[in-house]
Amino acid sequence: MALARSLGKQGVAVWLISNDNPLPGWSRYVRRVLNWPGPADEHAAAFLLELAKSRNLDGFLLIPAGDAEVRFVSEKIDQLSAGFKVVLPAWDCLKWVCEKPLLYRRAAELQLDIPPTYEFASVQQAGQAEIRFPVILKPNMGGGGDEFSQAKVVRADDQASFLVAYKNAAEQIGLENVVVQELIPGGGESQFSYAALWSQGKPVAEFTARRTRQYPVDFGYTSTFVEVVEEPQAIDAARRILGSIGHQGLVEIEFKRDTRDGKLRMLDVNPRPWSWFGLAAAAGVDLGAMLWAIASGEVVAAAPTAAEVSWMYLSRDAVSAGKLLLSGRLKLGAYLRSFASVRAWATFALGDVMPGLIDAPLAAWRVLTRRVLKIR
């Protein structure tokens, strides 16, 4: 939605094609909303190319906004480029940062720090291994429709709960696709991100942020309060990993500072718009507008990032802050002062209020249908 707003303010005609999240379609900057069978459908590429032909969309910029969509577009880039502009590497390169086992292998080759990670050849081997708890389990790549992939992260605090979670995950996505890592201690105060736009293997604009509050508070399913901060180590690590694949396009890389040894450990790479994407424009680095300019063949000059600027997802941040206040990890005064730096909100924006009004009831409906009634 923040990307749609960024492009819409440039006078760009924005179309939303989704089989999952209708919220951005309520923005006044989205001119058309279309449903499609999704990236897993065998006719997905043909659907988009026929759409470009029948709706006169030839030459439109195609931006995948989810993990499954990123893989689909990257894998089909030659085919889709016949009808659209695509600013993304081909899958042979991009998979090295999207698939976590490959990402961690490349990071090790580049001498970049990652969380301690376990590899098992079987469930039996996992049951006999010496594991330092707590650990987290996550899919090798996001975007799956199964329960484990939708959960994104599952925590296990002992051998018994780990084996139950591991067997369940392996049954759903396959043993080779389950990543097991030590849970790095600390909450959002230890979580950092690198956000950027790259072109032809080099950064066009970049900045770093701290995901100060998140939900859940110890490993973020989603960020709730994000602040612009300087983190040179994240920039250095990001440039090395992205330079190794000749990246181009949008990207956000997640890191966590390990308080046990001070190392900044790389967690995930997301070559797509991310939840707090709106912070970029608020900080003076409008990555959406820059992406459009690059796709249009223009030369883009990077602008300096404003300091002491933040983004908030108000409703979810209230829950996170409440948990931190009750545990004594956050003071009420500090929470109230954090509002002073907010320059971007997750759904609300002056001049585009409808998404902010519909977000809460839409989220409630999704929880009811997907988590309670198990309707996909």
Legacy VTK file of the C-alpha trace (Angstrom):
# vtk DataFile Version 3.0
C-alpha trace
ASCII
DATASET POLYDATA
POINTS 376 float
0.000 0.000 0.000
2.824 2.403 0.798
4.346 1.581 -2.589
1.007 2.269 -4.306
0.861 5.643 -2.571
4.427 6.431 -3.556
3.785 5.617 -7.223
0.350 7.218 -7.283
1.734 10.530 -6.073
4.022 10.465 -9.127
0.971 10.241 -11.369
1.601 6.569 -12.141
-1.444 4.418 -12.906
-1.385 1.691 -10.239
-3.185 -1.636 -10.677
-3.418 -4.217 -7.894
-3.530 -7.896 -8.889
-4.015 -10.118 -5.847
-5.493 -13.372 -4.638
-4.654 -12.649 -1.009
-4.622 -9.096 0.370
-7.344 -6.666 -0.737
-6.383 -3.811 1.625
-4.180 -1.820 -0.829
-7.111 -1.796 -3.250
-8.939 0.616 -0.965
-6.286 3.278 -1.532
-7.373 6.119 -3.781
-4.071 5.727 -5.612
-5.017 2.247 -6.877
-7.015 2.655 -10.073
-7.985 -0.969 -10.704
-8.166 -4.125 -8.583
-8.126 -7.538 -10.256
-8.204 -11.060 -8.861
-6.046 -13.801 -10.312
-5.372 -17.492 -9.576
-2.075 -16.715 -7.839
1.598 -17.436 -8.580
1.280 -21.183 -7.984
-1.239 -21.628 -10.810
0.235 -23.267 -13.912
-1.338 -20.600 -16.113
-0.199 -17.633 -13.976
2.296 -16.259 -16.520
-0.140 -16.663 -19.392
-2.801 -14.877 -17.322
-0.583 -11.828 -16.801
0.591 -11.675 -20.401
-2.990 -11.924 -21.672
-3.940 -9.207 -19.207
-1.185 -6.952 -20.552
-2.447 -7.541 -24.069
-6.184 -7.197 -23.432
-5.969 -4.207 -21.038
-3.207 -2.325 -22.875
-0.731 -2.808 -20.045
2.267 -3.516 -22.274
5.334 -1.906 -20.741
3.824 -1.540 -17.267
6.245 -2.072 -14.379
5.501 -5.440 -12.731
6.380 -5.432 -9.019
5.969 -8.659 -7.024
4.901 -7.802 -3.469
5.022 -11.213 -1.757
7.584 -13.992 -1.380
5.792 -16.455 -3.652
5.248 -13.711 -6.227
8.947 -12.783 -6.136
9.973 -16.331 -6.927
7.370 -16.644 -9.676
8.353 -13.398 -11.420
12.069 -14.132 -11.078
11.688 -17.650 -12.460
9.513 -16.434 -15.358
11.414 -13.201 -15.955
12.237 -13.882 -19.603
8.636 -14.771 -20.388
7.083 -11.912 -18.415
9.509 -9.335 -19.828
7.733 -9.737 -23.152
4.826 -7.780 -21.692
6.183 -5.916 -18.668
9.177 -4.080 -17.278
10.764 -6.112 -14.475
13.467 -4.795 -12.131
14.631 -8.010 -10.496
17.425 -10.569 -11.025
16.731 -13.935 -12.644
16.135 -16.815 -10.232
19.545 -18.422 -10.794
20.997 -15.387 -9.001
18.127 -14.364 -6.725
17.664 -17.802 -5.142
20.989 -17.304 -3.318
19.373 -14.728 -1.060
15.739 -15.924 -1.082
16.250 -19.551 -0.066
17.617 -19.483 3.475
19.976 -22.494 3.228
21.575 -20.930 0.147
21.632 -17.500 1.811
23.452 -18.871 4.852
25.909 -20.751 2.650
26.682 -17.587 0.688
26.944 -15.563 3.908
29.466 -18.061 5.284
31.495 -17.811 2.082
31.555 -14.024 2.515
32.423 -14.364 6.229
29.167 -12.761 7.335
27.614 -13.698 10.674
24.390 -15.751 10.820
22.543 -17.420 13.730
23.805 -20.888 14.724
21.881 -23.195 12.386
21.220 -26.939 12.622
20.993 -29.334 9.681
19.397 -32.773 9.993
19.092 -35.615 7.505
16.122 -37.176 9.278
13.666 -36.680 12.116
15.517 -39.424 13.981
18.803 -37.527 13.704
17.076 -34.383 14.972
15.802 -36.323 17.985
19.328 -37.455 18.896
21.116 -34.139 18.293
22.484 -31.896 21.014
20.563 -28.660 20.599
20.931 -25.412 22.469
17.406 -24.238 23.297
15.368 -22.191 22.638
15.290 -22.613 18.864
13.034 -21.369 16.095
11.774 -23.269 13.065
10.947 -21.474 9.829
10.414 -22.376 6.174
13.351 -22.092 3.802
11.363 -19.440 1.929
8.140 -17.593 2.664
5.001 -17.554 0.595
3.652 -21.053 1.170
-0.030 -21.656 1.827
0.392 -24.357 4.483
-0.087 -23.703 8.190
3.635 -23.780 9.023
4.563 -21.329 6.251
1.728 -19.016 7.236
2.989 -19.014 10.836
6.446 -17.941 9.512
8.223 -18.761 12.794
7.608 -21.460 15.426
9.457 -21.425 18.754
10.534 -24.524 20.679
11.936 -24.317 24.217
12.791 -27.980 24.820
13.415 -31.280 23.037
9.834 -32.525 23.302
8.187 -29.412 21.837
10.902 -29.191 19.183
10.314 -32.720 17.898
6.566 -32.165 17.694
7.052 -28.908 15.783
9.769 -30.372 13.560
7.731 -33.432 12.555
4.705 -31.243 11.859
6.731 -28.822 9.723
8.475 -31.621 7.821
5.151 -33.238 6.992
3.863 -29.966 5.556
6.809 -28.654 3.504
9.386 -31.454 3.483
12.327 -32.046 5.797
14.798 -30.287 3.500
12.750 -27.080 3.620
12.670 -26.658 7.406
15.303 -24.311 8.882
16.229 -24.737 12.566
18.185 -21.987 14.325
19.064 -20.866 17.806
16.806 -18.057 18.980
19.036 -15.001 19.320
18.182 -13.370 22.675
16.641 -9.913 22.773
13.603 -8.202 21.338
13.015 -5.441 18.825
15.735 -3.268 20.337
18.224 -5.782 18.874
16.564 -6.047 15.447
17.930 -3.982 12.550
17.156 -3.725 8.869
18.861 -2.540 5.732
16.453 -1.007 3.201
17.472 -0.051 -0.308
16.958 0.187 -4.019
19.626 -1.378 -6.230
20.286 -1.089 -9.946
22.724 -3.145 -12.011
24.462 -4.590 -8.986
24.948 -1.328 -7.068
22.928 0.576 -4.438
21.052 3.638 -5.663
19.676 4.603 -2.257
19.961 2.878 1.115
19.362 3.414 4.818
19.155 1.405 8.015
16.503 1.178 10.696
15.873 -0.456 14.058
12.673 -2.500 14.370
12.343 -1.307 17.961
9.008 -2.983 18.658
7.516 -5.999 16.971
4.981 -8.745 17.480
5.667 -11.243 18.952
8.037 -9.137 21.042
10.993 -11.585 20.963
10.862 -12.679 17.308
8.956 -10.457 14.973
6.116 -11.886 12.917
5.598 -8.241 12.026
7.223 -4.915 12.915
5.111 -2.425 14.855
7.475 0.515 15.558
10.498 1.162 13.332
13.043 3.993 13.656
15.697 5.274 11.270
19.129 4.684 12.843
22.694 4.438 11.590
24.062 0.888 11.456
27.220 0.758 9.296
27.726 -2.980 9.882
24.362 -3.737 8.288
25.221 -1.617 5.250
28.565 -3.358 4.808
27.058 -6.857 5.120
24.168 -5.994 2.805
26.429 -4.593 0.114
28.550 -7.735 0.168
25.673 -10.213 -0.052
23.698 -8.242 -2.648
26.792 -7.426 -4.686
27.523 -11.151 -4.919
24.323 -11.705 -6.927
24.339 -8.453 -8.909
21.043 -7.441 -7.335
18.597 -4.950 -8.767
15.275 -3.766 -7.384
13.881 -3.179 -3.921
15.315 -5.081 -0.969
15.138 -5.265 2.815
17.557 -7.379 4.871
16.879 -8.316 8.494
19.606 -8.552 11.128
19.741 -9.161 14.867
22.445 -8.054 17.285
23.531 -10.989 19.442
24.084 -9.555 22.920
26.153 -12.611 23.849
29.020 -11.683 21.516
27.987 -8.379 19.905
27.783 -9.858 16.400
25.219 -8.559 13.923
23.696 -11.732 12.478
21.913 -11.823 9.123
18.452 -13.399 9.254
16.502 -12.899 6.021
16.568 -11.095 2.683
13.301 -9.732 1.243
13.617 -8.475 -2.375
10.155 -6.861 -2.385
8.207 -4.112 -0.602
8.092 -4.728 3.166
5.615 -3.856 5.918
7.224 -0.555 6.955
8.034 0.537 3.385
6.314 3.884 4.062
9.185 4.914 6.344
11.420 5.376 3.289
9.452 8.282 1.814
8.943 9.798 5.276
12.722 9.744 5.772
13.316 11.519 2.458
14.325 8.408 0.501
11.265 7.648 -1.646
12.287 4.223 -2.898
9.037 3.746 -4.814
9.485 6.928 -6.829
13.133 6.036 -7.428
12.189 2.559 -8.653
9.778 4.081 -11.160
12.424 6.531 -12.328
14.976 3.747 -12.872
12.441 1.608 -14.725
11.745 4.643 -16.922
15.427 4.999 -17.787
16.087 8.074 -15.655
19.241 8.743 -13.658
18.501 8.877 -9.932
20.493 10.805 -7.357
20.259 9.490 -3.783
19.017 11.875 -1.110
20.269 11.962 2.495
18.128 10.133 5.028
16.418 12.154 7.736
17.271 11.144 11.299
14.833 10.663 14.197
11.989 9.572 11.915
9.819 6.549 12.638
6.919 4.411 11.389
4.166 2.828 13.481
1.444 0.220 13.073
-0.692 1.729 15.816
-3.113 -1.087 16.647
-0.476 -3.825 16.713
2.089 -1.625 18.429
-0.349 -1.030 21.282
-0.418 -4.802 21.880
3.385 -5.096 21.722
3.884 -2.081 23.960
1.364 -3.456 26.434
3.292 -6.718 26.762
6.582 -4.844 27.174
5.073 -2.485 29.767
3.681 -5.376 31.802
7.039 -7.176 31.744
8.941 -4.055 32.776
10.928 -3.933 29.513
9.346 -0.619 28.457
8.543 2.499 30.470
5.294 4.354 29.851
7.125 7.629 29.301
9.363 6.093 26.650
6.335 4.627 24.880
4.525 7.962 24.819
7.641 9.799 23.638
7.978 7.425 20.706
4.924 9.011 19.077
6.815 12.295 18.646
8.994 10.916 15.841
6.268 9.092 13.891
6.050 10.441 10.340
4.441 7.418 8.667
1.657 5.083 9.720
1.069 1.536 8.514
-2.365 2.135 7.024
-3.466 5.699 7.782
-2.462 8.643 5.598
-3.928 12.104 5.211
-5.676 12.305 1.865
-5.986 8.507 1.686
-7.968 7.569 4.784
-10.037 4.591 3.618
-7.334 1.901 4.138
-6.865 3.068 7.722
-10.600 2.833 8.384
-11.026 -0.634 6.917
-7.811 -2.218 8.236
-9.156 -3.338 11.641
-12.379 -4.995 10.427
-10.538 -6.600 7.510
-7.869 -8.000 9.849
-10.583 -9.376 12.147
-12.266 -11.064 9.181
-8.993 -12.657 8.046
-8.305 -13.999 11.565
-11.827 -15.424 11.767
-11.782 -17.110 8.374
-8.152 -18.294 8.309
-7.220 -19.086 11.894
-10.561 -19.893 13.478
-12.591 -21.379 10.615
-9.449 -22.566 8.712
-10.757 -21.275 5.377
-8.042 -20.643 2.761
LINES 1 377
376 0 1 2 3 4 5 6 7 8 9 10 11 12 13 14 15 16 17 18 19 20 21 22 23 24 25 26 27 28 29 30 31 32 33 34 35 36 37 38 39 40 41 42 43 44 45 46 47 48 49 50 51 52 53 54 55 56 57 58 59 60 61 62 63 64 65 66 67 68 69 70 71 72 73 74 75 76 77 78 79 80 81 82 83 84 85 86 87 88 89 90 91 92 93 94 95 96 97 98 99 100 101 102 103 104 105 106 107 108 109 110 111 112 113 114 115 116 117 118 119 120 121 122 123 124 125 126 127 128 129 130 131 132 133 134 135 136 137 138 139 140 141 142 143 144 145 146 147 148 149 150 151 152 153 154 155 156 157 158 159 160 161 162 163 164 165 166 167 168 169 170 171 172 173 174 175 176 177 178 179 180 181 182 183 184 185 186 187 188 189 190 191 192 193 194 195 196 197 198 199 200 201 202 203 204 205 206 207 208 209 210 211 212 213 214 215 216 217 218 219 220 221 222 223 224 225 226 227 228 229 230 231 232 233 234 235 236 237 238 239 240 241 242 243 244 245 246 247 248 249 250 251 252 253 254 255 256 257 258 259 260 261 262 263 264 265 266 267 268 269 270 271 272 273 274 275 276 277 278 279 280 281 282 283 284 285 286 287 288 289 290 291 292 293 294 295 296 297 298 299 300 301 302 303 304 305 306 307 308 309 310 311 312 313 314 315 316 317 318 319 320 321 322 323 324 325 326 327 328 329 330 331 332 333 334 335 336 337 338 339 340 341 342 343 344 345 346 347 348 349 350 351 352 353 354 355 356 357 358 359 360 361 362 363 364 365 366 367 368 369 370 371 372 373 374 375
